[in-house]
Amino acid sequence: MSRFDPFLASKALWQIRIKKRPFVLSHGVNANCNMRCKFCEYWKETGKEPSREEIFRLLDDAKKFGIGVYNAWTTEPLLRKDLPLIMAHAKGLGMVTSMVTNGKLLYERVEELEDVDYLSVSVDGIESYKEIRRMDFKTLLKGLKKAIEVRKLQKRKNPILMNCVLTGKNLDDIETLILLAKKLGVKISFEPVHEFPGIDNEIWNEIGIRDKEKFRRVVNRIIELKKEGYPVINSKTYLGMVRDGNMDYKCRASGVIINVTHDGTAETCRVQHEPLGNVMKDGFEKVWEDSAQRRKEIVQNCEGCLFFGYTENSLMQGFNAEVLMHYEWM
């Protein structure tokens, strides 16, 4: 969390370390997207959107299971008209709430997000933004500025997060993005693009990180600016791993975060899409117990990744001193 809460930390520790269950539910709250980003697979998924009642039951069961943080994401949460009611239900259960949005509808809907504790907006560039996200950067910035003002009026303590995926297209924008984050009074995080095998090599040759030396220089600059006090929330440990392509860490992500798609399918993580069971049909407890051996095998056989939330949480659960001292987000 961006502000240390000893009560929440103790609950998370009990759930993760003692009960050996995840504390964060990352939920695909709908099945639609209003963007068609070339490097993303999620908008290609189809299916019936879960009803509000189904999601309420999912949240009730998640609470009984011990979930303390509800994160609404993929494909685009703001496409759901009833999203405020869903977030209010999670909040009413005592969960910390967070949401990831592409920002396209932020200007129109930000005033409805009073029950979202942590708001994360995807901002993958400035000059390069339109080419990457197929939307004008001015539209995004307009929504982001309004979100900042609305949350100030609501007297929200938690800062907005700009999350940026590093690609071969936006490396020239990164320092400017960090300066913008400081000017706006928000936080910023970075992670390298993950080259999912389901996307054409032609796209990765265009968007993927191919100039390794330039990439290293840019990440070194991010580390320098963090040391200078700029609002970069990644740990220096993690950024060094990103710079060097170092995935030599013990993954504990599946023991911290459970990923659930819009149809209730539980997955180990964003990288491994193998279904573990359906929590809408069978409940969190049964799916978690029945998948114990398979989850262990998946983690052991995984080649690794550098997704920010997975790596930082794994480092924190491994009691990495620098990560523990400076951990600022879920």
C-alpha positions in Angstrom: 0.0 0.0 0.0 1.1 3.6 -0.5 0.7 4.2 3.2 1.7 1.5 5.7 -1.3 0.1 7.5 -0.2 -2.2 10.3 -3.7 -3.8 10.7 -4.0 -4.5 7.0 -0.4 -5.8 6.9 -1.1 -8.2 9.8 -4.2 -9.5 8.0 -2.2 -10.0 4.8 0.6 -11.8 6.8 -2.0 -14.1 8.5 -3.7 -14.9 5.2 -0.5 -15.4 3.1 1.9 -16.9 5.6 -0.3 -18.8 8.1 -3.3 -19.8 6.1 -1.3 -20.0 2.9 -3.9 -18.3 0.7 -3.8 -15.2 -1.5 -4.8 -11.9 -0.1 -5.5 -10.0 -3.4 -8.2 -10.8 -5.9 -7.4 -9.5 -9.4 -10.7 -9.7 -11.2 -11.7 -9.4 -14.9 -14.8 -7.5 -14.0 -16.1 -7.5 -17.6 -15.4 -9.0 -21.0 -15.2 -6.0 -23.3 -12.7 -3.3 -24.1 -12.8 0.1 -25.9 -9.2 -0.2 -27.2 -7.5 -2.5 -29.5 -3.8 -2.3 -28.4 -1.6 -4.4 -30.6 0.5 -5.8 -27.8 -2.5 -6.9 -25.7 -4.5 -10.1 -25.9 -7.2 -9.4 -23.4 -9.5 -7.4 -25.8 -9.6 -10.5 -28.0 -11.4 -12.5 -25.3 -15.1 -12.9 -25.7 -17.8 -14.1 -23.4 -20.9 -13.2 -21.5 -20.3 -10.4 -18.9 -21.0 -11.6 -15.4 -24.1 -10.1 -13.8 -23.9 -7.7 -10.8 -25.5 -10.4 -8.6 -22.9 -13.0 -9.7 -20.1 -10.6 -8.9 -21.6 -9.8 -5.5 -21.7 -13.5 -4.7 -18.1 -13.8 -5.9 -17.0 -11.0 -3.6 -19.0 -12.4 -0.6 -17.2 -15.8 -1.1 -13.8 -14.1 -1.6 -14.3 -12.3 1.7 -15.0 -15.6 3.5 -11.9 -17.0 1.9 -9.8 -14.2 3.4 -9.4 -11.9 0.5 -8.5 -8.4 1.7 -7.9 -6.5 -1.5 -10.1 -6.3 -4.6 -8.6 -5.2 -7.9 -10.9 -4.6 -10.8 -9.2 -4.7 -14.2 -9.4 -6.3 -17.7 -10.6 -5.7 -20.0 -11.9 -2.1 -19.3 -13.8 -1.8 -16.0 -15.3 1.6 -16.8 -17.4 0.0 -19.5 -19.5 -1.4 -16.8 -22.3 1.0 -15.8 -22.7 -0.7 -12.5 -19.0 -0.6 -11.6 -19.6 1.9 -8.7 -22.1 -0.5 -7.1 -19.6 -3.4 -7.4 -16.8 -1.3 -5.8 -19.1 -0.2 -3.1 -20.0 -3.8 -2.3 -16.3 -4.8 -2.1 -15.7 -1.7 0.1 -18.7 -2.6 2.3 -17.2 -6.0 2.9 -14.1 -4.3 4.3 -11.9 -4.9 1.3 -9.3 -2.4 0.1 -10.4 -1.5 -3.5 -8.3 -0.8 -6.6 -8.9 -0.4 -10.3 -6.8 -0.4 -13.4 -8.2 1.6 -16.4 -7.0 2.6 -19.8 -8.4 6.1 -19.1 -10.5 6.5 -22.1 -13.7 7.0 -20.1 -12.0 8.6 -17.1 -13.2 12.1 -17.8 -16.8 11.0 -18.0 -16.9 8.7 -15.0 -14.3 9.6 -12.4 -16.8 11.3 -10.1 -18.4 7.8 -9.7 -15.3 6.2 -8.3 -15.5 7.3 -4.7 -15.3 3.7 -3.5 -12.0 3.1 -5.4 -9.1 3.4 -2.9 -6.3 3.0 -5.5 -6.8 4.3 -9.0 -4.2 3.1 -11.6 -4.2 4.6 -15.1 -2.2 3.1 -18.0 0.0 5.9 -19.5 2.4 4.4 -22.0 4.0 7.5 -23.4 3.4 11.1 -24.5 4.6 11.6 -28.1 4.4 7.8 -28.7 1.1 7.3 -26.9 -1.3 7.6 -29.8 0.7 5.1 -31.9 0.8 2.6 -29.0 -2.8 3.0 -27.6 -4.6 4.4 -30.7 -6.0 7.3 -28.7 -4.9 10.9 -28.5 -2.8 11.7 -25.5 -4.7 15.0 -24.8 -7.9 12.9 -24.2 -6.1 10.8 -21.6 -4.5 13.8 -20.0 -7.8 15.6 -19.7 -9.3 12.6 -17.9 -6.2 12.2 -15.7 -6.3 15.9 -14.6 -10.0 15.7 -13.8 -9.4 12.5 -11.7 -6.7 14.3 -9.8 -9.0 17.3 -9.0 -12.0 15.1 -8.2 -10.0 12.9 -5.7 -8.6 16.1 -4.1 -12.2 17.3 -3.6 -13.1 13.9 -2.1 -10.1 14.3 0.2 -8.6 11.0 -0.9 -5.2 10.3 0.7 -4.0 7.7 -1.8 -2.3 9.1 -4.9 -3.2 8.1 -8.4 -0.8 5.8 -10.1 0.3 6.2 -13.8 1.5 2.7 -14.9 3.7 2.5 -17.9 4.7 -0.5 -20.0 8.1 -0.1 -21.4 8.3 -0.9 -25.1 10.5 -0.3 -28.1 8.2 2.6 -29.0 8.2 4.8 -25.9 11.8 4.8 -24.5 12.3 8.5 -25.6 9.2 9.5 -23.6 10.1 8.0 -20.2 12.0 10.8 -18.6 9.3 13.3 -19.7 6.6 11.0 -18.2 8.4 11.0 -14.8 8.6 14.8 -14.9 4.9 14.9 -15.7 4.1 12.6 -12.8 5.9 14.9 -10.4 4.2 18.0 -11.9 0.7 16.4 -11.6 1.4 15.1 -8.1 0.9 11.4 -8.9 3.0 8.3 -8.7 4.4 6.3 -11.6 5.4 2.7 -12.1 7.2 0.8 -14.9 7.4 -2.7 -16.2 8.8 -4.2 -19.4 6.4 -5.4 -22.1 5.8 -9.1 -21.9 6.0 -10.8 -25.3 3.0 -13.1 -25.1 3.4 -15.9 -27.6 -0.2 -15.5 -29.0 0.8 -12.2 -30.7 2.5 -12.1 -34.1 6.3 -11.8 -34.2 5.8 -8.9 -36.6 4.2 -6.9 -33.9 6.9 -7.7 -31.4 9.6 -6.7 -33.9 7.8 -3.3 -34.0 6.9 -2.9 -30.4 9.2 -5.2 -28.5 12.4 -4.1 -26.8 15.1 -4.7 -29.4 17.7 -2.0 -28.7 19.0 -3.4 -25.5 21.6 -0.8 -24.8 19.1 2.1 -25.2 16.7 0.2 -22.9 19.4 -0.2 -20.3 20.2 3.5 -20.4 16.6 4.4 -20.0 16.1 2.1 -17.0 19.3 3.5 -15.4 17.8 6.9 -15.8 14.6 5.8 -14.1 16.7 4.5 -11.2 18.7 7.8 -11.0 15.5 9.9 -10.9 14.0 7.6 -8.2 17.2 8.2 -6.1 16.7 12.0 -6.7 13.2 11.8 -5.1 11.0 11.6 -8.2 7.7 9.7 -7.6 8.7 6.3 -9.1 7.2 3.6 -6.9 9.2 0.6 -8.2 12.0 -0.6 -6.0 15.6 -0.1 -7.1 16.0 -3.9 -6.8 13.2 -4.5 -9.2 14.4 -1.8 -11.7 17.8 -3.3 -11.7 16.3 -6.7 -12.5 14.3 -5.1 -15.4 17.4 -3.5 -16.7 19.4 -6.7 -16.7 16.6 -9.0 -17.7 17.2 -10.8 -14.4 14.3 -13.2 -13.5 16.3 -15.1 -10.9 13.9 -14.9 -8.0 11.5 -17.3 -6.4 8.0 -16.6 -7.6 5.5 -16.3 -4.8 2.9 -14.3 -6.9 0.3 -17.1 -6.9 0.4 -17.2 -3.2 -0.4 -13.5 -2.9 -2.7 -12.7 -5.9 -5.4 -14.9 -7.4 -6.3 -14.0 -10.9 -10.0 -14.6 -11.9 -11.4 -14.0 -15.4 -14.8 -12.5 -16.2 -16.4 -16.0 -16.3 -15.0 -17.0 -12.9 -12.1 -19.1 -14.1 -9.2 -18.9 -11.6 -5.7 -18.8 -13.1 -2.3 -19.0 -11.4 -1.3 -15.7 -13.0 -1.4 -13.5 -16.1 1.4 -15.5 -17.8 0.1 -18.9 -17.2 -3.5 -19.1 -18.5 -4.2 -22.7 -17.5 -7.5 -22.8 -15.7 -7.4 -24.1 -12.1 -11.2 -24.2 -11.6 -14.2 -22.0 -11.6 -14.8 -20.0 -8.4 -18.2 -18.8 -9.4 -19.4 -22.4 -9.6 -17.3 -24.2 -6.9 -16.1 -21.4 -4.6 -12.7 -20.2 -3.7 -12.0 -22.7 -1.0 -12.6 -25.8 -3.2 -10.8 -24.4 -6.2 -7.8 -23.5 -4.1 -7.6 -26.8 -2.3 -8.2 -28.9 -5.4 -5.5 -27.1 -7.4 -2.7 -27.2 -4.8 -0.5 -29.7 -6.7 -1.1 -28.2 -10.1 -0.3 -24.7 -8.9 3.0 -26.0 -7.5 3.9 -27.6 -10.8 3.0 -24.5 -12.8 5.3 -22.3 -10.7 8.1 -24.8 -10.8 8.0 -25.1 -14.6 7.5 -21.4 -15.3 10.3 -19.6 -17.1 9.6 -16.4 -15.2 8.4 -12.9 -15.9 9.0 -9.3 -14.8 5.5 -8.1 -14.2 5.7 -5.4 -11.6 3.1 -6.7 -9.2 4.3 -10.3 -9.4 8.0 -9.6 -9.0 7.8 -6.9 -6.3 5.3 -9.0 -4.2 7.5 -12.0 -4.6 10.6 -10.0 -3.4 8.6 -8.6 -0.5 7.4 -12.1 0.5 11.1 -13.2 0.3 11.8 -10.3 2.8 14.1 -8.3 0.4 15.1 -5.4 2.7 15.0 -2.6 0.1 11.6 -3.7 -1.2 10.2 -4.0 2.3 11.4 -0.5 3.1 10.0 1.2 0.1 7.1 -0.8 -1.0 4.4 1.6 -2.0 1.6 -0.2 -3.8 -0.4 -3.4 -3.9 
